[in-house]
Amino acid sequence: HRQEDQVLLEILDAIRDGDVRRHHAEKLLARTEVDLPEGDLTELHTTNVDVDRINQAKLDNLDGDEYTYTQSTTGAANYVESLQRSVLAPVDLKVKKGALVMAVKNALDRKYVNGSLGIVVDFDVLTEYPVVEFRSGKTVTMIPETWELRDGDKKRAGITQIPLRLAWAITVHKSQGMTLDAARMDLSKAFVEGMGYVALSRVKNLDNLYLAGLNRMALRVSDDAIQINETLRSSAARDGERFSHLREKAEKRKKSPDITTKKSAAKSGSWAEKLAKMREEYPKAYTSWEKSDDDALKLDFQNGVSLKEMSKKFGRHENSIIMRLQKHFGDEVVAS
């Protein structure tokens, strides 16, 4: 869980279980009456229209020159279009000094992560790339990064862009997978089940949540999501019982720090051997998803096919199926 607040955790659990009570709603509504903190705060909205309007207005209010960075692409148009849907960086990134921005990719050197907020403080003299001071205190010259769509070993498409987007406002959909230090949300226009859950689970605690509005839809998740959540919990409980002896051994090792156990590479077996054994049960383990399988998976999920059946059909572990469903339908589908 990204949450550190027990109250927020209880609310999210209640939404996920389809069991929201009056006291849960009251705790959320109380966050509509608090004063906003000083400084820029990211707003989560349910529609692109609201997000674009807010970001453009904020950018227009800043003095100074506007810099535009246009993405470059490789590959066939249909593949680029498919990849574009999963890339959070805009086709045309427009920024000025003082703009509130958000990183939309994890940096290999860990100087920023997907969702890191910062301010554009300058532009590199030679490249004119934006220099961002992140709230972590790190200052980074943001260079272009590349996103790829691959089919096995074959690269189908690529998109290269500065991994930033304006962050005064973002859509709930595009916030998936991010952890925000604080956020203001307007969920009065939530129009699909699970949207409220995704938005509320972006923050770590209730004190950093500022609500502008809330409707009933924002507190709902789909019946499919509830069923999968129940399946996951049952599976986790069974796994906990199956592996309880490992926890006991770990506890014993903690109490006897002088006793160390080492396994040789030969004894533990190579990764290739482990993978071969895994593929005896799951033939497609650790292979890329083909588009035909991906489309079939989405259709099966929407038609209520069970997790076990999908695992068998696609030759992949249930956890792999769940992760793929999260990618397509959002992390409100399953427990965080």
C-alpha positions in Angstrom: 0.0 0.0 0.0 1.2 3.6 -0.7 -1.1 4.8 2.1 0.3 5.6 5.5 -3.1 6.6 7.1 -5.3 4.0 8.7 -8.4 6.0 8.2 -7.8 6.4 4.4 -6.9 2.8 4.2 -10.3 1.8 5.8 -12.1 4.1 3.3 -10.3 2.6 0.3 -11.0 -1.0 1.6 -14.7 -0.1 2.0 -14.9 1.2 -1.6 -13.0 -1.8 -2.9 -15.4 -4.2 -1.0 -18.5 -2.3 -2.2 -19.3 -1.6 1.5 -19.1 2.2 1.9 -21.0 3.4 5.0 -22.1 6.8 6.1 -19.1 7.4 8.4 -16.8 6.8 5.5 -18.5 9.4 3.3 -18.6 11.9 6.2 -14.8 11.6 6.6 -14.3 12.3 2.9 -16.9 15.2 2.9 -15.0 16.8 5.8 -12.1 17.3 3.4 -14.2 19.7 1.4 -14.2 22.2 4.2 -10.4 22.5 4.8 -8.3 25.4 3.6 -5.9 24.8 0.8 -2.2 24.9 1.6 0.0 27.7 0.2 1.8 27.1 -3.1 0.9 25.1 -6.1 -1.2 22.0 -5.6 -1.9 19.3 -8.3 -5.6 19.0 -9.1 -7.2 15.7 -10.2 -10.2 16.1 -12.6 -12.4 13.5 -14.3 -12.4 15.2 -17.8 -9.6 16.2 -20.2 -11.5 19.5 -20.9 -11.1 20.7 -17.3 -7.5 19.7 -17.1 -6.5 21.4 -20.4 -8.3 24.6 -19.4 -6.7 24.8 -16.0 -3.1 24.0 -17.2 -3.3 26.5 -20.1 -4.7 29.3 -17.9 -1.9 28.8 -15.3 0.8 28.7 -18.1 -0.6 31.9 -19.7 -0.4 33.7 -16.3 3.4 33.1 -16.2 5.8 35.7 -17.6 8.7 34.8 -19.8 9.2 32.8 -23.0 7.3 29.7 -23.8 9.3 26.7 -24.9 7.7 23.9 -27.0 9.1 20.4 -27.3 7.4 18.1 -29.9 7.7 14.4 -29.7 9.3 12.3 -32.4 8.0 8.9 -33.3 9.1 5.7 -35.2 7.0 2.8 -36.5 3.7 2.4 -38.3 1.0 4.9 -37.4 -1.3 2.2 -35.9 1.4 1.1 -33.5 2.4 4.6 -32.6 -1.3 5.4 -31.8 -1.5 2.3 -29.6 1.7 3.3 -27.8 0.6 6.9 -27.4 -2.3 5.8 -25.2 0.1 4.5 -22.5 2.6 7.4 -22.7 1.8 10.3 -20.3 4.1 12.8 -22.0 2.1 15.1 -24.3 2.7 15.3 -28.1 3.6 18.9 -27.6 5.1 19.9 -24.2 4.8 23.6 -23.6 6.5 25.1 -20.5 7.8 28.4 -19.1 10.0 29.2 -16.2 7.9 28.8 -13.1 5.7 26.1 -14.5 4.5 23.3 -12.2 5.5 20.0 -13.9 5.4 16.3 -13.2 7.8 13.6 -14.2 6.0 10.9 -16.2 8.8 8.2 -16.2 11.1 6.7 -13.7 14.7 7.9 -14.0 17.3 5.2 -14.3 19.5 7.2 -11.9 16.5 7.5 -9.5 16.7 11.3 -9.4 13.0 11.4 -10.0 10.1 8.9 -10.4 6.8 8.8 -12.2 4.7 11.4 -10.4 7.5 13.5 -8.9 6.5 17.2 -8.8 8.8 20.1 -9.5 9.1 23.6 -10.9 10.9 24.6 -14.1 13.6 26.9 -12.8 15.7 27.4 -15.9 16.6 26.2 -19.4 19.9 24.6 -20.4 22.1 27.1 -22.3 23.2 24.7 -25.0 20.2 22.3 -25.4 17.3 24.5 -24.1 16.0 21.5 -22.2 14.1 22.4 -19.1 15.9 22.4 -15.7 13.5 21.2 -13.0 13.9 21.6 -9.3 11.9 18.7 -7.8 10.3 18.8 -4.4 12.8 16.2 -3.2 15.4 19.0 -3.5 17.2 17.6 -6.6 17.7 19.8 -9.6 17.7 17.9 -12.9 18.1 18.9 -16.6 15.4 16.9 -18.2 16.6 15.2 -21.4 14.4 13.3 -23.9 13.4 9.7 -23.0 12.1 7.0 -25.3 9.0 4.7 -24.8 8.9 1.5 -26.9 6.2 -0.9 -28.0 7.7 -4.3 -28.5 6.4 -7.6 -29.8 8.8 -10.1 -28.5 12.2 -9.0 -29.7 10.8 -6.8 -32.4 10.3 -3.1 -31.8 7.0 -2.0 -33.3 7.0 1.7 -32.3 8.9 4.3 -30.4 8.0 7.7 -28.9 10.7 10.2 -27.8 9.8 13.2 -25.6 10.9 15.1 -22.5 9.4 13.0 -19.7 7.3 15.9 -18.3 3.7 17.2 -18.4 2.1 20.3 -16.8 0.9 19.4 -13.4 -1.4 22.0 -12.1 -4.1 19.6 -13.2 -4.2 16.0 -14.5 -7.0 13.5 -15.2 -7.7 10.8 -12.8 -7.1 8.3 -15.6 -3.6 9.6 -16.2 -2.8 9.6 -12.5 -2.9 5.8 -12.3 0.3 4.4 -10.9 1.4 7.8 -9.4 1.9 8.7 -5.7 1.2 12.4 -5.0 2.4 14.3 -2.0 -0.9 16.1 -1.9 -3.8 16.7 -4.3 -7.0 18.6 -4.8 -9.7 16.5 -6.4 -13.1 17.3 -7.9 -15.0 14.0 -8.0 -18.4 15.6 -8.4 -18.3 14.6 -12.1 -17.1 11.0 -11.6 -18.8 9.1 -14.4 -17.5 5.6 -14.2 -17.1 3.0 -11.4 -13.6 2.9 -9.9 -12.7 6.5 -10.8 -13.0 7.7 -7.2 -11.0 4.8 -5.9 -8.1 5.6 -8.3 -8.1 9.3 -7.4 -8.3 8.8 -3.6 -5.6 6.2 -3.6 -3.1 8.6 -5.2 -2.3 10.2 -1.8 -0.7 8.7 1.3 -2.9 10.2 3.9 -6.2 12.0 4.4 -4.5 15.2 5.6 -3.1 15.7 2.1 -6.4 15.2 0.4 -8.4 18.3 -0.6 -11.8 17.6 -2.0 -13.8 20.1 -4.2 -16.7 17.8 -4.7 -17.9 14.2 -4.5 -20.8 12.2 -6.0 -22.1 8.7 -5.4 -20.4 7.2 -8.5 -17.0 8.2 -7.0 -17.6 5.7 -4.1 -18.4 2.7 -6.4 -16.3 0.0 -8.0 -17.6 -2.5 -10.5 -19.0 -5.9 -9.5 -16.1 -7.5 -11.5 -13.6 -5.5 -9.4 -15.2 -6.7 -6.2 -15.2 -10.3 -7.3 -11.5 -10.1 -8.3 -10.6 -8.4 -5.0 -12.4 -11.3 -3.1 -10.5 -13.8 -5.2 -7.2 -12.1 -4.5 -7.8 -12.0 -0.7 -8.8 -15.7 -0.7 -5.7 -16.5 -2.7 -3.5 -14.4 -0.3 -5.0 -16.2 2.7 -4.2 -19.6 1.2 -0.7 -18.6 0.3 -0.2 -17.3 3.8 -1.1 -20.7 5.3 1.0 -22.6 2.7 4.1 -20.5 3.4 3.7 -20.0 7.2 6.6 -22.5 7.8 8.9 -20.1 5.9 8.0 -17.3 8.2 8.7 -19.5 11.2 12.1 -20.4 9.8 12.8 -16.7 9.1 12.0 -15.9 12.7 14.3 -18.6 14.0 17.1 -17.2 11.8 16.6 -13.8 13.3 16.9 -15.2 16.8 20.1 -17.0 15.8 22.2 -14.3 14.0 25.4 -16.3 14.1 23.9 -19.1 12.0 24.0 -18.3 8.3 22.8 -20.4 5.4 24.2 -20.1 2.0 23.0 -21.8 -1.2 25.4 -22.3 -4.0 24.4 -21.3 -7.5 24.5 -24.9 -8.5 22.1 -26.0 -5.7 19.6 -23.2 -6.3 19.6 -23.8 -10.0 20.0 -21.3 -12.8 17.3 -18.9 -14.0 17.0 -20.8 -17.3 16.3 -24.0 -15.4 13.7 -22.2 -13.2 12.1 -20.7 -16.2 11.9 -24.0 -18.0 10.2 -25.6 -15.0 7.8 -22.7 -14.7 6.8 -23.0 -18.4 5.9 -26.6 -17.8 2.8 -25.2 -16.1 2.7 -21.8 -17.6 3.9 -22.1 -21.3 3.9 -18.3 -21.9 5.5 -17.2 -18.6 7.8 -14.2 -19.1 6.9 -13.8 -22.8 5.5 -10.6 -24.4 1.8 -10.4 -24.9 0.6 -10.7 -28.4 -2.2 -8.3 -29.5 -4.6 -11.1 -30.2 -4.1 -12.6 -26.7 -4.4 -9.1 -25.2 -7.7 -8.4 -26.9 -9.0 -11.8 -25.9 -8.0 -11.2 -22.3 -9.9 -7.9 -22.2 -13.0 -9.5 -23.7 -12.8 -12.5 -21.3 -12.6 -10.2 -18.3 -15.5 -8.1 -19.5 -17.5 -11.3 -20.0 -16.8 -12.4 -16.4 -14.4 -15.3 -17.1 -12.7 -16.4 -13.9 -9.1 -15.7 -13.1 -8.3 -19.4 -13.0 -9.8 -20.0 -16.4 -7.9 -17.0 -17.9 -4.7 -18.3 -16.4 -5.1 -21.7 -18.0 -6.3 -20.3 -21.4 -3.3 -17.9 -21.8 -0.7 -20.1 -20.2 0.3 -17.5 -17.6 0.4 -17.3 -13.8 -2.7 -15.7 -12.2 -0.5 -12.8 -10.9 0.6 -12.1 -14.5 -3.1 -12.0 -15.6 -3.9 -9.6 -12.7 -1.1 -7.3 -13.6 -2.2 -7.2 -17.2 -5.8 -6.4 -16.2 -4.5 -3.6 -14.1 -2.7 -2.2 -17.1 -5.9 -2.2 -19.2 -8.6 -1.4 -16.6 -6.7 0.5 -13.9 -5.5 -0.4 -10.5 -8.9 0.0 -9.0 -9.7 -3.4 -10.5 -7.6 -5.2 -7.8 -6.3 -4.4 -4.4 -3.3 -2.1 -4.3 
